[in-house]
Amino acid sequence: MRAVVLRLAAGVLLAVLLASLRITYRPATLCTLRALTGVPCPFCGGTTAAVEIGRGQVLAALRTSPLAVLGAPVVAALPLLRPYLDRVPARWRRGGVLAAVAGSEVWQLARLGLL
């Protein structure tokens, strides 16, 4: 449990630090796929969502990247979840991850007006 709390605290601290950075030149996107093709990846908006979390703007972060906002605590809690996840068939776990990534891609396409 302590490791999960430390992971979450580190994530929040990183988000606050990101929010406090002032960069004079910021590229339009950090996503290579989006920069080259104009099509966002499922993880687009993750950095922006982290900055929004650091500013305390949870709803703005969710609008930007629900996968990043909801996925980060799950990843941080994996050590606690592992015994339960091991009981779930591997194909279901893979299916859940694929569904989350596909849903995120649809969200990003809609958010950027490409759907």
C-alpha positions in Angstrom: 0.0 0.0 0.0 2.8 2.4 0.9 4.4 1.9 -2.6 1.1 2.8 -4.3 0.7 6.0 -2.2 4.3 6.9 -3.0 3.7 6.3 -6.7 0.6 8.5 -6.7 2.3 11.2 -4.7 5.2 11.2 -7.2 2.8 11.5 -10.1 1.0 14.4 -8.5 4.3 16.1 -7.7 5.4 15.6 -11.3 2.1 17.1 -12.5 2.5 20.1 -10.3 6.1 20.6 -11.5 4.9 20.4 -15.1 2.2 22.9 -14.5 4.7 25.4 -13.0 7.1 25.2 -16.1 7.0 28.2 -18.4 8.4 27.3 -21.8 8.8 30.1 -24.2 8.7 27.9 -27.3 6.5 24.9 -27.0 5.9 22.7 -30.1 2.3 22.3 -31.3 2.4 18.6 -30.3 4.8 16.2 -28.7 3.1 13.3 -30.4 5.2 12.1 -33.4 2.2 10.4 -35.1 0.2 13.6 -34.9 3.1 15.8 -36.0 3.7 13.6 -39.1 0.1 12.7 -40.0 -2.2 15.0 -38.2 -3.9 12.0 -36.7 -3.7 11.8 -32.9 -2.6 8.6 -31.1 -4.6 7.2 -28.2 -2.1 8.8 -25.7 -2.3 12.3 -27.2 -3.1 14.9 -24.6 -1.3 13.0 -21.7 1.2 15.8 -21.0 -1.5 18.5 -21.2 -3.7 16.4 -18.9 -0.9 16.1 -16.4 -0.4 19.9 -16.5 -4.1 20.4 -16.0 -4.0 18.0 -13.0 -1.1 20.0 -11.6 -3.2 23.2 -11.9 -6.1 21.4 -10.1 -8.2 21.4 -13.2 -9.4 17.8 -13.1 -12.4 18.3 -15.5 -10.1 20.0 -18.1 -7.7 17.1 -17.8 -10.5 14.5 -18.2 -11.7 16.4 -21.4 -8.1 16.3 -22.7 -7.2 12.7 -22.0 -9.4 10.4 -20.0 -7.0 7.6 -20.6 -4.1 9.5 -18.9 -6.2 10.7 -16.0 -7.9 7.4 -15.2 -5.1 5.2 -16.3 -2.3 6.7 -14.1 -3.9 5.7 -10.8 -4.6 2.2 -12.1 -0.9 1.9 -13.2 0.2 3.2 -9.8 -2.1 0.7 -8.0 -1.0 -2.3 -10.1 1.0 -3.9 -7.2 -2.2 -4.0 -5.2 -4.4 -5.1 -8.1 -2.1 -7.9 -9.3 -3.6 -10.7 -7.2 -7.1 -9.8 -8.6 -5.9 -9.3 -12.1 -4.2 -12.7 -12.1 -7.6 -14.3 -11.6 -8.9 -12.7 -14.8 -8.2 -14.7 -18.0 -5.3 -13.1 -20.1 -7.5 -12.6 -23.1 -10.0 -10.6 -21.1 -7.1 -8.4 -19.7 -5.8 -7.9 -23.2 -9.3 -7.1 -24.4 -9.8 -4.6 -21.7 -6.6 -2.8 -22.5 -7.4 -2.8 -26.2 -10.9 -1.5 -25.5 -9.5 1.3 -23.4 -6.9 2.2 -26.1 -9.5 2.1 -28.9 -11.9 4.2 -26.9 -9.2 6.7 -26.2 -8.4 6.9 -29.9 -12.1 7.6 -30.7 -12.1 10.2 -28.0 -9.0 11.9 -29.4 -10.3 11.9 -32.9 -13.6 13.5 -31.8 -11.8 16.0 -29.5 -9.7 17.2 -32.4 -12.7 17.4 -34.8 -11.5 14.5 -37.0 -14.6 12.4 -36.5 
